[in-house]
């Protein structure tokens, strides 16, 4: 049964018909203009016929066509830019159903049904010139649907790959049929041979992708653009198998496009970057968004010479001067990835350098690795993914404890990065290797992104974005966040979720592994690891408890599609439930519930056995897309005795993944962590502060020396717990807050020596809790701290606006309006929307 696509305003539609045509490679050729804030260029697609309609013989064409006729429907569209006939046989209502082809010879009723019009394109390009008049084209043409939003599409054409010199060898090796003598089929056969070249010929493949992308066009294709899609057809082509498998699109981005943000860095210089938008990259280039569309890509980017172009690429690009003042940068990837993982950042970044890099390849001879004989046997097995140059099968790559890395930042943050980030990366990479084994990617760039970045970090292939908010937090926050993002190389990138609603597969694993990596990076003792992890678990338990009390129930479910998870329509189109809901990106429920599920499994099985299972899972599923049950079934099959205790995939779904609220196994667990020594130490300090506050309220302003209390030094996470506990107190005197600030140096200082003296205590979570105390108790001397936090820490400050408004205090509301007015222009769309709803 055809899945009905009826996305509400908060659902993200994935429109591409990947079951009909599947992209295998993108070639991008882009010019970046900071003055107009437009990226303009050309993208070439290389396709394979989709799995549902892949045929080996031309005699199957009629059967293939009948499949289209049987599923004849039309989904709701934005006004088309060309008149389309014979659509009435599809549907008489406006629905988000898949577009297939329709019955023959039906009368055109598109205007009557309101589905189409002769309006201009969304880009403002008149339809009569660019899309051609196809009023008499008939109703049986195949329609290619791409995901596309906020783009001006200028032209679409078929690429004549047969015109490339020396391309004949691909045609000779093809198993041509009689029908392949036609030039169109010959071109498709050439593309098929090119995209299926064996992995050891990847350099040759990239070379011919480049040559083919530069080949002449051989006919314009008809297209229309809608709110979420770009639809392309060729007259007389009825099936995906016969549709051109190499097409070229000319397009421009729009300054307001939601896939990239144009802003300034911390040094006031212009930059543009992909910030992890809910709509992913469809406003950067037309693409196939569904995760099943695993593809490789290569990109050439030209921009002014003062800018540095960083990208998710396997190579560390060296710029080439094309003309005075213009540089060209070239990147490529050979591991097929979803288009959503493509990342770019262009700015006046400075590379943070220290001594020359000497850790290209380290062997595991210097380490006592917790790898078993089973780990070694897995490497002897064939990988389960499609063929590509895989590092898991490369003996040299398997021995790299630390992959080559670089750090980039605005010039004003270079010293901070040299002292902190540059020192931490090799420790974190080495800890990740000792835990999971082979690094999936060959190199790593780390970039400190502008202050409007709405998260603490974001991982993409070969590049990590870090918020400036992690820098004042010292080693603790910066190291832990680096470990979290590095963990995504395995969980989220090398292994992706087949259904994007299962975010926990990425974020839950990264949150769990963050603690493992960071403990190993610090080389902590067993008791220190246990204490810190129990303290961290309590903090996360409290945060999860607060979130489930203050968020919509439907947003708390880790597997919202339940038994329908992973299902798509006949064409491959689907919707991501709540994918556009602005509040969702600020919730951590997928991180926290996923973390606690994995933690409970590790405790039930034993950490050593559990980590061995994770390594087995990584080796079995890297380069592939998975669902929750893929991991759970494999884990429980390895430990059959757990079934006897009632631990089954079904019980895990019921208790953890398919329901809202706190998972049942967690309801009482919050009490157990209070016995942890680090937690008990905090409890003692909280008692001291409550007593101090009571004495201050009763005493005169003159304080005797003997009344002073000695407070113990706390770890960063202990300080967070202390402030959270004090937030539960009804009243704290201004003098208590002043003493609190002085004791833990909570107020940011500008002087570098004072910044160093704060050690780890100014980490982002600490400053956030301090600002909450200021707002709750209307501590006017601290309002400058709140203003600075909202200006510089947009990754954490969104909900502080709500707290400023809820007290209905005129000064606090004025502060909220003032901060939002200053920051709104540079905020990402989701953050600005959420804050605006709080304020107005």
N, C-alpha and C positions, 0 to 999 in steps of 0.2 A: 504493500500500500504506500503510495506517495506521501511522504511526510509533509504536512502543511506548514508553510513558513509564514507565520503571523507574528512578527516581532513587535512587542510593545515598545514604547519610547526608550526604555532602559535596556533593551536587548540589542546586541550587536549582530547584524546580519552578515553572514559569510556567503556571498552570492555566487562565487566562481563555480562553474559546473565541472569540477575536477574529475568526475566519473566519466565525462565525455572527452575532455582534453586535459592533459596533465603537463604542466611546465616542468622542464628538466634543467634549463639554464637561462639565466638573464645576462645580457650584456648591456651595461649602462654607459652612456657617454654624456656627461653633464657639464654645464657651465653655471657657476655660482656667482650671483651678482648681489653684493651686500647693499648697494645703493637702492635698488628696487625691491630687495628682499624676495627675489625670485630665483628658483633653480630651473633652468631650461635645458632640454636636451632630448635625447633619443634613447629608447629602450628597445632591444630586440629580444623576442621570445623564441625559444626552441622547445617545441612540444613533442610529446608522444600521444598517440591515441589513448584515451582513458580505458581503464580496465573493463568497463561494462560494454564497450563498443569496439574493442580491439579485434580486428578480423584478419585472417591470413589470406583470404582469397576474395577477388572482386565479385565472385558469384554470391557472396554473402550480403552484398549491398542491399538487396531488396529486403532480406530478413532484418538487417540492421535498421532500415528505414521503418519497418513495421513496428519496431520497438518504440521509435519516436512517436509514431502515430498513436500507439496505445497509451502513451503517457502525455498526450497532448494537453498542455495547460499553459496558462500565462500568469506570471506573478505581477503584482502591482508595480508600476513603473512611474518614474518622474516623466513629465512631458517629453516625448521623443522629439528628435530634431529632424526626422524624416517621416513622411507618411508611410504607414505599414498596412498592408492589406491582408484580408483573409484571416483575421485573428478571432472572429466571433465564435468559431468552432471550439476555441480553447476554453474560454470562460466568460460568463456574462457578468462576473463580479470582480471587484478589485481585490486580489489576494496576493500574498507572498508565496505563490506556488512557483515551481520551477518552470522556466520557459523551455518548451520543446517545440517541435514543428507541429503544424496543424493539418486539418483535413484539406482535401483538394477542392478547388473550385468554389469555395464558399464566398458569399458576398461580403465585402468589406464593411464591417460595422464598428470599426475602431473609434470613429468620432462619436458615434451614438453612445457607445459604452463609456466614453470618457477616458479610455486608456491611453490615447495618443493624441498628439496635436502637431501642427506644423510650426511650433514655436522655435525660437533660436536655441542654440546649445547653451548649457549652463555657463560655458566659457565666453559667451557673447559672440561666437563665430557663427555667421549666418549659415543655416543648414543647406541652403540651395547650392552653395559653392563647395562645401566641404563634405557633405554626406551624399550628395547626388539624389536624383529623383528615382526612387525604385518602386513607383506605384504599381508597375505591372510585373514585379519580380516573382509573384506567386507566393504561396504560403509554406512551401516545404523546404526552405533553406535552413540549414543548420545555423544556430546562433551560439557563438562563443561569448561567454560571460566572464568578465574579469572584475575583481574588486577594485573600486576606484572612488575617490571622494576628494572634493576640493581641488580638482585638477582641471586645467584647460587643455583638452585634447585637440591637437591641431590637424593631425593627419594620421591615417593608418594604411599600411600597404603590405603586400606580400613581398618577401625577399627572394630574389632569384639566386639561390645558393648554387644552382647548376652552372652559373656563370663564373664561379671562382676557379682560378687556375689550379690545376692538379687535383681538383675535387673528384676526377673521374674514378680514382681508386676506390672511393666509397661507393660509387655506383656499380663498379665492377664486382665488389665483394657482396653487394646486396643480392638477395634472392628475389630477383625481379620476376613479376608475373607478366602475362601478355598485356594487361592493362597498364603496366608501368611504363610502357613506351610513351604514354602521354607525359608531357613535360611536367605537369602538376604532380603526378604520382612519382615521377623520377625525383623531383625536389624533396618530396616527403620521404622517399627511401634514403636519400642522402642524409637528411636530418636524422632519421632513425639510426643509420650506421654511425653517425657522429656521436649521438647521445649515448650509445651503447658500447663505445670503445672500452676495452679493458682498462683497469685502474693503472697498470704500469705504462699506459700511453697518455697519461693526463697532460703532459706538456704539449704533446702533439694535438690533443683535443682542444686545449685552450688556444693554441695557435690558430686552428681552423674555426673555432668560435669567433675569434677576432676577424679573420678573413671573411667569413660568411656574414658577419654583422655589417661589414663594409660593402657587401655586394650590392649591385643596383636593384632597384625595385622592379616589380613586374606586374603592377596593377594595384590601384587604390582599392581599399576595402570599405564597405559601408559601415558606419558606426553611429551609435547614439549614446549619450551619457545621461545617467540618472543620479539620484542622491548618493547611492551606494555602489553603482556599477557602471562599467563600460561594456556595451554590447556590440559585437562585431559579426558581420556576415559577408559571405561572398556569393554573388548571384549564381544560382544553379547548383550550388554545393549542398547536398542533402544530408551528409553524414560526417561525423568527426574524422573518420578515416581519410576522407577526401579533402577535408578542410586544410588550408595551408598550415604547415607545421613550423614555418619560420615567418614571423611577422614583425614589422617595425612600426613603432609608434612615436610620433613627435608630440611633445607636450610641454606644459609649463606648470610649475606649482603656483599657488597663490600665497600672498603674505600672511593671510589668515588661516592657511592650511594647518590642520591639527596634528600632523605627524612630526613636524619639526617646530622648534621655537627659535625665533630670532631675538637676540637679547645682547647684553653686554656682560663681559666677565668681571671679576672682582677688581681688575685694574682699569675698568671703564672702556675696554676695547670691544668692538663688535664680534659676535660669534653666532653660530647656528648649530643646533645639534638635535638628534632624535632623542626625545626625553621619555620614551616608554608610554606613548599615548594609548588610550583605550582603543583607538581605531588603528593602532599599529602603523604600518607604512603605506597605507593606501592613498594618503595625501602627499606622499613623496614620489611614488611611481605606481602605475597600474600593475596589479599583481594577482596571484592566486593566494588568498589569505588562509584557507583551510590548512591546518597543520599537515595533512596528508600530502600536500604539494611540496615535498622535499626537493630542493633544487640547489644547484651551484650557481655562482655568479662571478662576474668580473666587472670592474667599474673604473672608468677614467674620469677624473674630476679636474676641471680647470678653474682657477680662481686667482685673485691678485697675489703677488709674490710675498706679501707680508703674512699670509695666512698659512697655517699648517693643517693638512687634511689627515685626520685619523679615521680608520674604518675597520669594520670586522673583516679582516683579511689575513690570510696565512703569511703573507710577505710583509716586511717592514719597508714600505714604499719609499723610494728615493725620488724627490721631485725632479722634473725635467723642464728646463726653461724653453717655452715655445716662442715667445717674443718678449720684448722688454716689459717687465712688470707683470708677466703672466707665467704661472707654473702649472704643470700638469702632474697629477698623482694617479698611480695605477695600483689597484688591489685585486686579489682574486681569492676564491675559496674552492676547494675540491671535495669537501665533505658536504653532501646534500643536507640542507637545513631549511626550515620554514622561512618564508619571506619576512615574517615578523621579527626574526633575529638579526636582520640586516641593520647595521648601526653606523652612523656617521657623525663626526664632530669636527667642525671647521672653525678655527679661531687663531688668535695670536698666541698659541700655546708655546711654552718654553719647556724643553726637555730638562728634567732634573737629573744631573749627572754627578757621580762621585768618582771612585776609582774605576778603571776599565773593567768591563764585565768579564769574569773569569770562570763562571759556573755553567758554561754551555751544556756540558754533559758530565754528570756525576754518576758513578755506579753505586749500586746498593751495597758494595763491599764495606762501606763505612757505617752502615746502619744495621741494626738488629731488627729486621722487618718481620712483622707478624704474619707472614705469608706461609701458607701450608703447601704441601705437595699438590693438593687439589688446585690451588691457585696456579701452579705451574702447568698442570694438565689442561686447564681451561685455555691457556694461551696456545696450546697445540691444536685446539679445535678451530674449525672454520667459524668466522663471524656470521651472525644471522642477518646482517643488513645488506642492502644493495651494494654493489661493488664500488669502492672508492679507495684511495690510498690511505689505508687505516693505520693509525699509530699503534693499535693493539697488536698488529701483526708485524711491526717493525722492531727488530731486536734492539737497535740503538735507542729508539724512542722509549722502549719499555724500561730502560735503565736511567732515564733522565729524572732525577729527583727534583731538580729546579729547571724549569724551562726558561729561555731567554725572556727578559722583561724590560720594559721602559716605563718611566713615570713622566707625565706631562701636567703642567699647571700654569695658571696665570703668573706672571713674574712676581707679583706681590706675595705669593704663597710658596715660592720656591724653597726658601730656607726651612719652612715648616715641613715640607715634603721631604727634603733631604735628610732632616733629622729623624723623621718618623716613618713615612710611607716606604721610602727607599730601603730602610733597614728591616722593615717588617715583612716585605714581600717574600724574600727567599725563605724565611722561617716558616711562613704560612704555606708556601708551595711545597716545601719539604714535608711538613706535617700532613698535608693532603695526600702526598704520594705514599707516605708510610701507612696511611689508612686505607686508601682505595686503589693504589697502584698507578698504572699508566695514565699520564695526563692526556686527555682527549685532544687537546689543541697544542700546536707547536710553539706558540709564543704568547706573550701577554703585554698589552699596554694598559696602564692605569691613568685615568684622567680625572683631575679635580674639576668638576663641572660648575657652572655659575650658581649663584645663590638661589635662583628660582627653581632649581631642581626639586621636585616634590617628594623625593625619597632619600634614604640614606645611601643607597647604592643601587646599581643595576648591572647585571652581567650579560654580555653578549659574546659571540665567538671572538676570541682573541683580544677582547677589550672590556675593561670594567670602568664604569663611571662611579666616582665616589663624591658624596656631598662634602662641602667644606665643613659641615657640622661635625664630622668625625675627627677633625684635626685638633680642636681644643681638648678633646677627651683623652688625649695622651694615648699610650700604647694600648690600654684596655679596650676602649671603644673602637679605635682605628683597626687594631689587630683582629678583634672579634668580627668587625664588619668585613674586613678583607677575607677572612675565613669563610664567612657566609657567601660572599659573591664567588669566591673560588670554588666552593662546593657546587655552585650552579653549573660549572663546566661539565660535571657528571650528571647532576639531576636538574633538568630544565633545558639543557642544551644537547649534550651527547645523548641523553635519554629525555624525550619530550612527552608531554601528555597528548594522547590522541584526541581527547575532548578537553577544550580549554576551561571548562567549568571545574575540572579536577586540578585546581591550582595547588592543592596540598601536595601533590606528587613532586612539584618543584620546590615550593616554599617550606613545606614540612620537613623534607629531607635536608634542605640547606640549613634550616634552623637547628635541627638535631646535630648535623655534622659540624656546624659552626663551633659547638662546644668541644667536640672531640678534637678537631683540628687545633683550636686555640690552646687547649690544655697541653697538647703535644708540642706546639710551637714554643710554649713557655717552659717546657720540660718540668712540669710540676710533679710532685710526689703523688702517690695514690690517695693519701688522705687529703691533700690540698685539692686534687681534682674532685673528689667526692664532696667536699665542703662547698666548693665554688659552684658545682653543678646543682646541688640541692638548694643553695641560695638562689641561683638563677631560675630553677624550677618554681620556687615559691613566687618570685616576682612575675613570672609568666602566668602562673595560676591566678594570681590577683588580677592581672591584666585581662585574662580571658574571662574571668568572672565579671569584671566591669563591662566588657564588651557585650557579653550575652545579655546583660541587664539593660543595656542602652542602645541596642541596635535591632533592626528588623529581624524577626525570626528566620525569614526565608534567606537572608544573607549569611546565616550561621551554618548552613548545611554544606558539607564539603562535597557531596555528590548530588547536586540538586536535580539532575535528570534521572537519578536512581537506576532502575533496570534499563532505561533507555539511553544511558550514558554511552557515548561513542557512536550513536546512530545518526545517519545523515539521510538526506532525501535521495531519490533515484539519481539526480544529477550530481550529487555530492555537496549541494548547498545545505546550510544549516543556520541556526542562530546560537549565539553565546548568551545564555541566560544572564541577565543583569550586567552584561558586558559594558554598557554605557552608563551605568549608575554611578554618579560622581562620588557618592559617599563610600562606595565599595573599595576604592583604591586606598582609603585611609584605614580600613579595618585590617586587623591582624589575625582574625579568627582562623583563616586557612593556615597561617604560619603556626599558630599556637596549638590548635587541635591536632594538626598533623604532627607537630613536635611531640605532643603528649602521647599520641598513638604509637609513634615509633619508640619513644622512651619506654612505654609499657611493654612493648614487644621485646625490646632489648633486655629488660629486667626479667621477663618470663623465660627467655631463652638463654641468657648469659651474654655479656658484651662481646666476648671473643668469638663465640659461635655466630652471633648476630652480625658482627662486622665481616666475618667470612662469608655470610650469606649476601651481604651487600656487595662484596667484591664479585661474587658469582653472578649476581643480578646485573651488575655493571657490564661484566664481560659478555653475558648472554644477550643483553638488550641494547647495548650502545649502538648508536646510529639508527635507532628505531623509535616508534611511538608506542606508548603503553597506556593501559587502563589500570585502575587500582587493583583489580583482581589478578593481573599478571604478576605483580609483586607478591601479593598475599598468598596466592596458590603456590608459587614457587617456595616461599618461605616456610609454609606449613607442610609442604611435601618433604622438605628437608628435615623437619622435626615432627614426625608422626605422633610422638607421645603427647604433643599439645592438643591434639584432637580429643584425646581421652579426658583432658581437663575442661573440655567445653569450648576451647578456643578454635573457632571456625571462621571461614570467610564470611559466612552469613551473620554470625554474631558480631563480627567487627563492623560490617555494614550497619547493622541495627544500632549498635552502641556508639559508634564513632562517626560514620560517614553520612548516614542517611537521615539524621535527626538534628534538630536545632538544640540550643541550650548546652549546658555543661554535660559532657559524657558521664554516664552513670559511674564508671570506675574512678572518675576524678572527684566526685562530689565530696568525699570524706578525706581525700588525700592531702588537701591543703593543711590539715592539722599535723600531719606526720612530719612535715618539713620544719615545724617550729622547734623540734628537738635538735636540729642542726646547731653546732656550736657557733657558727657565724651568725645565724639568725638569733640565737639567744643573746649574743653579744649586742646586737642591735636592740633587742627588747630592753636590755639593761640601760642602754643609752637613751632610749625613748622615755623610760621612767625618769631618768635624770632631767630631761628637758621639760617634762610635764611638771615635775617638782620645782624646777627653776622658774617656770612660768608662773606657778602659784605664788612663790615667794616674791617675785617681782611685782605681781599685782597687789600684794599685801604691804610690801615695804615702801619706804620713802624713796625718792629719787637718788638719795645718797646711799651708795652701796658699800658695805664694809668688805674689806679684803678677805676676811675669814669666810664670807658667804660664797666665795667663788668656787665653782665646781670644775673638777678636772675631767674633761671628756676624752675618750679614747680615740685614737686614729682609726679611721674606717676605710675599708676597701671601697672602690667606686659603687659596686652593686649593693654593698651594705648601706652606703649613703643614700642611694635611691630608696631602699626600703625604709630607712629612717624618715626621710621626707614624706613618703607615702603614708607612714603611720601618723606623723604629725598633722597631715592633711585631714585626718579623721577627727582631730580635736576641734571642739566647737569654737574656741577663741584662743588666739595667741597674741600677747601684748606686743606693741611695736618694739619695746626694748628686748623682748625675747627674740624677735625676728632679727634685730640688729646684732644681737649676740650670736645667733645662728649663722648669720652671714659672715661674721668675722672669724668664727671658729673654723668653718670649713672653706673660707675664701670663695664664697659663692658668686660674688660680683666679679664680672670680667674686668680685667685691668688691661690698659693699652701697652704699658711698658713690658718689654720682652722678658726682663728678669723676673717681674712679678708673675707673668704668665707661666714661666717655668716653675715658679715656686708653688703653683697650684697643683702640680703633678696631675693626677687623673681626675680630680674632683670636679672639673668643669665639663665633664662629659655631657652630651646633649640631654640625656634623660634626667640628669641631676638638675641642669639649668631649667628644664621644662617643669620639674616638680617645684623648684624654687619660685618660678614665675607663678605657678598655681597658688602657692602660699601667699605671695604678694597680692594677687587678685582677690583671693578669698577673704583676707584680713584687711584689705584696702590700705596696704602699707605704702603710702605715697612716696617715701624715699626710694622705693624699689621700682617705681614706674619706668624709670630709664632703662632698667634691666629688661623689663617686659617689651619696651619699644625696640630695643636692640635685638632681642630674641626673635620678635616677629619680622624684623627687617632682614636678619641674616640667617635665620634657621627656618625657612619656609617648609622644609621637609618635616618639621615637627610642630610648627606653630599654628596649624589651621584651627584646631579645636580650642586653642587659647582665646580666639576671637569670641567664641560662644560663651566662654566663662566671663569675659569682660562684659558681655551684654546681659547675662542672666542676673547679675546683681542689681541691675537697674540703677547704677550709680553714674551720675552725669560725667564725672571726670574719667571714669573707666570707659564709658561709651564714646566719649570724645577721643580718647586714646585709640580705641578700636577703629573709628572712622579715619583718624589721621594716618594710622599705619597702613590701612587697606588702600587709602588713596595714593600713598607713596609706592606701594608694592604691586598694585593691581595690574599695571601695564606689563609687568614682567612675570606675573604668575602664569602657571599653566592653566588651561581652560577649566579642568576639573576642580582645582583648588579655588580658583576665583569664583566658580559657581557655588561651591559649598559655603565659602565665606560670605558671599553676597546674600545667600538665603538666611544666614545667621544675623546679618546686620540690617537687612531691609525687609 
